[in-house]
Amino acid sequence: MQRPYFASREEYSRSFTSVDYWQPYITSICQRHNLAPYQQIRAGKAGTHPVFIIDERYVVKLYAELFGGGESFRKELDLYQLCAYAPELPAPHLVTYGSLFAEGSEYHWPYTISTVIPGVPIGSVLSECSFEDKLEVAAAVGSFLHTFHRLPLERSLMFERSWESFRTVLAYQHKHCSEHHRQWNALPQHLIAQIEDYLPPVESLFDQQTLPYLLHTDLFDDHVLGFFEHGRWRTNGIIDFGDALVGDRLYELIALHIGLFHGDKRLLRAFIQTCGLADAPEEQFVLKTMSFALLRQFNVFQQVFADSPEALTLPTLHELAMFMWGDVNASV
């Protein structure tokens, strides 16, 4: 069997959700693990790596070399095993794992097979959700993270309860922050020019005297699954652990508030109450959350301005920070 090969990211993006392209590889994997013959294969929601649903029972995820797939595979495999210590977590269960090819000089294309979380991403039906439905999501995600943040890292092979990796990620992003935002071109130029003066030193963004927590970091609306039952949304599970990190829990709020709550502070307040975070002064909360948003390795401000175009007119990063994070009565 020929290895999957893509000459560029553009070529990969055209093929990574193609059932026709990946079917021979998926069939080989299913035969290897006695999951063939199958009746149906469909592509999962487009993300970073190829994901395919088999007979609405199993999820096959392959990890592409282009986007650090080897590390994402090891992280997700480790987290599946950690989640087994908290069976109440509404997360997929690992069925098995492997590699398309033997490890060697060329990339071996690792994969996982997990159970399906029944339902659809809430992002695909958001317009049908009432405010009460969204409050249910905030409470469900808060309950999930309250447990997820406390998984037993002493049993982990990939994650340590240490600030070192978090500091390294933030330091790199801090050094290249203005450059990245110029490339993304989502923030207005007058705000990009303020970044270096706005960002505090990395060491002031977390308290090294406290313990860090395991973070999901990627809880946007494609990763929360559920369905409507008797006319109300029911959250059924959380997926995708490939961007997990150990660090400050406020970092969790960036994807969640921007990508799941779409900036609705009422939902953020409900989440914080459920998750059980401790009170902190607003000034500290706003500065840290805005700094973490600026320091994300992905562009999050495109979504901010899509949801709230009026924010484009704000003259300073401080005013944008207050618009996004102020008056939440929130916590760290």
ZAMARGU-4260 file (C-alpha; in steps of 0.2 Angstrom, whole numbers, plus 5000, padded with zeros to 4 digits):
<rodrens>
0) 5000/5000/5000 | 5007/5017/4995 | 5010/5030/5009 | 4998/5045/5008 | 5008/5059/5001
5) 5004/5078/4999 | 5016/5090/4991 | 5009/5105/5000 | 4996/5110/5013 | 4984/5116/4999
10) 4985/5098/4992 | 4982/5091/5009 | 4967/5102/5012 | 4959/5096/4996 | 4960/5078/5000
15) 4960/5075/5019 | 4941/5074/5020 | 4939/5064/5004 | 4931/5047/5007 | 4937/5041/4990
20) 4955/5045/4993 | 4956/5037/5011 | 4944/5022/5009 | 4958/5010/5004 | 4967/5015/5020
25) 4952/5014/5031 | 4947/4997/5024 | 4965/4991/5028 | 4963/4997/5046 | 4946/4989/5048
30) 4952/4973/5041 | 4967/4973/5053 | 4955/4975/5068 | 4941/4964/5063 | 4929/4979/5059
35) 4926/4974/5041 | 4916/4972/5031 | 4907/4988/5035 | 4892/4996/5027 | 4895/5014/5027
40) 4910/5026/5029 | 4908/5045/5030 | 4920/5059/5033 | 4919/5068/5050 | 4919/5086/5053
45) 4934/5095/5044 | 4947/5099/5056 | 4966/5096/5056 | 4968/5077/5053 | 4958/5064/5043
50) 4943/5058/5053 | 4930/5045/5046 | 4915/5037/5054 | 4912/5019/5051 | 4894/5012/5052
55) 4890/5026/5065 | 4899/5015/5078 | 4918/5019/5076 | 4928/5034/5073 | 4945/5031/5063
60) 4957/5046/5065 | 4973/5046/5056 | 4987/5059/5061 | 4995/5068/5047 | 5013/5073/5048
65) 5010/5090/5042 | 5002/5096/5058 | 5012/5088/5071 | 5002/5072/5070 | 5014/5061/5079
70) 5013/5072/5095 | 4994/5074/5093 | 4993/5055/5092 | 5003/5052/5108 | 4993/5065/5117
75) 4976/5058/5112 | 4981/5041/5116 | 4987/5046/5133 | 4971/5056/5136 | 4960/5041/5131
80) 4969/5031/5144 | 4968/5045/5157 | 4949/5047/5154 | 4946/5029/5158 | 4950/5034/5176
85) 4934/5045/5176 | 4921/5034/5167 | 4908/5047/5170 | 4916/5059/5158 | 4906/5060/5142
90) 4920/5057/5130 | 4924/5043/5117 | 4932/5027/5122 | 4947/5020/5114 | 4944/5004/5105
95) 4962/5001/5098 | 4976/5010/5089 | 4990/5007/5077 | 5000/5013/5062 | 4998/5011/5044
100) 5016/5007/5042 | 5031/5002/5052 | 5041/5016/5060 | 5056/5020/5051 | 5064/5034/5041
105) 5047/5038/5033 | 5032/5044/5043 | 5022/5029/5049 | 5004/5037/5049 | 4997/5032/5067
110) 4979/5031/5070 | 4966/5028/5084 | 4949/5020/5083 | 4937/5026/5096 | 4918/5024/5099
115) 4906/5037/5092 | 4898/5050/5102 | 4880/5050/5095 | 4874/5067/5089 | 4880/5082/5079
120) 4891/5097/5083 | 4881/5111/5091 | 4889/5123/5079 | 4879/5115/5065 | 4863/5118/5073
125) 4867/5134/5083 | 4853/5144/5075 | 4840/5131/5081 | 4846/5132/5099 | 4837/5143/5112
130) 4846/5153/5125 | 4841/5139/5138 | 4849/5126/5126 | 4865/5136/5126 | 4864/5138/5145
135) 4863/5119/5146 | 4879/5118/5135 | 4888/5130/5147 | 4883/5119/5162 | 4887/5103/5153
140) 4904/5109/5148 | 4908/5116/5165 | 4904/5099/5173 | 4915/5090/5160 | 4930/5102/5163
145) 4928/5101/5182 | 4932/5083/5180 | 4944/5083/5165 | 4955/5097/5173 | 4958/5085/5188
150) 4962/5069/5179 | 4977/5059/5187 | 4992/5066/5178 | 5003/5055/5189 | 4997/5041/5178
155) 5001/5050/5162 | 5016/5047/5150 | 5014/5063/5140 | 5009/5076/5153 | 5017/5082/5169
160) 5009/5093/5182 | 5023/5106/5179 | 5022/5124/5172 | 5037/5121/5160 | 5028/5117/5144
165) 5015/5130/5147 | 5029/5143/5149 | 5038/5137/5134 | 5022/5139/5123 | 5018/5156/5129
170) 5036/5162/5128 | 5037/5157/5109 | 5020/5165/5106 | 5025/5181/5115 | 5041/5183/5105
175) 5031/5181/5088 | 5014/5188/5093 | 5015/5204/5083 | 5022/5194/5068 | 5008/5181/5069
180) 4994/5194/5070 | 5001/5204/5055 | 5001/5187/5045 | 4983/5183/5050 | 4977/5201/5047
185) 4961/5199/5058 | 4965/5212/5070 | 4965/5230/5064 | 4983/5237/5061 | 4981/5250/5074
190) 4978/5236/5087 | 4992/5226/5081 | 5004/5240/5084 | 4999/5240/5102 | 5002/5222/5106
195) 5020/5224/5112 | 5015/5237/5125 | 4999/5228/5130 | 5006/5211/5134 | 5014/5209/5151
200) 5029/5197/5154 | 5025/5179/5152 | 5029/5175/5170 | 5015/5187/5176 | 5002/5177/5167
205) 5002/5162/5179 | 5006/5159/5197 | 5020/5146/5198 | 5016/5144/5217 | 5000/5135/5212
210) 4997/5118/5203 | 4993/5119/5184 | 4979/5109/5177 | 4976/5098/5162 | 4967/5108/5149
215) 4957/5103/5133 | 4961/5121/5125 | 4950/5117/5110 | 4932/5118/5116 | 4924/5127/5101
220) 4907/5122/5094 | 4913/5108/5083 | 4919/5098/5098 | 4903/5098/5108 | 4891/5085/5102
225) 4873/5082/5106 | 4855/5081/5099 | 4838/5088/5101 | 4826/5078/5113 | 4808/5084/5115
230) 4813/5100/5107 | 4828/5104/5119 | 4846/5102/5116 | 4855/5088/5125 | 4874/5088/5126
235) 4880/5071/5124 | 4899/5072/5124 | 4916/5081/5121 | 4928/5076/5107 | 4946/5080/5101
240) 4960/5080/5114 | 4975/5083/5102 | 4978/5101/5108 | 4978/5097/5126 | 4990/5106/5137
245) 4995/5108/5156 | 4993/5126/5162 | 4982/5140/5169 | 4963/5136/5168 | 4960/5153/5161
250) 4968/5148/5145 | 4953/5136/5143 | 4942/5151/5141 | 4949/5157/5125 | 4942/5143/5113
255) 4927/5141/5124 | 4921/5159/5125 | 4925/5164/5107 | 4922/5148/5098 | 4908/5140/5108
260) 4899/5154/5117 | 4902/5167/5103 | 4906/5180/5115 | 4890/5179/5125 | 4895/5184/5143
265) 4879/5177/5151 | 4885/5159/5145 | 4903/5163/5151 | 4896/5167/5169 | 4885/5151/5169
270) 4900/5141/5164 | 4911/5149/5177 | 4898/5145/5191 | 4897/5127/5186 | 4916/5124/5184
275) 4919/5131/5201 | 4933/5144/5198 | 4938/5155/5212 | 4934/5174/5212 | 4947/5186/5205
280) 4948/5205/5202 | 4941/5210/5185 | 4957/5219/5180 | 4967/5204/5182 | 4954/5193/5174
285) 4953/5204/5159 | 4972/5206/5156 | 4975/5188/5158 | 4961/5182/5146 | 4965/5195/5133
290) 4983/5191/5134 | 4980/5172/5132 | 4969/5176/5117 | 4983/5186/5109 | 4995/5173/5112
295) 4985/5158/5105 | 4994/5149/5091 | 4978/5151/5081 | 4969/5166/5075 | 4954/5168/5086
300) 4950/5186/5082 | 4942/5183/5065 | 4928/5174/5075 | 4927/5189/5087 | 4924/5201/5073
305) 4912/5190/5064 | 4901/5189/5079 | 4903/5207/5084 | 4908/5218/5069 | 4906/5234/5080
310) 4922/5229/5089 | 4932/5233/5074 | 4930/5251/5078 | 4937/5251/5096 | 4953/5261/5097
315) 4963/5252/5109 | 4967/5234/5115 | 4961/5238/5132 | 4944/5243/5126 | 4943/5227/5115
320) 4948/5217/5130 | 4934/5225/5141 | 4922/5222/5127 | 4927/5204/5126 | 4930/5200/5144
325) 4924/5214/5155 | 4909/5213/5168 | 4909/5194/5169 | 4911/5193/5188 | 4923/5180/5183
330) 4937/5170/5191 | 4954/5161/5189
</rodrens>
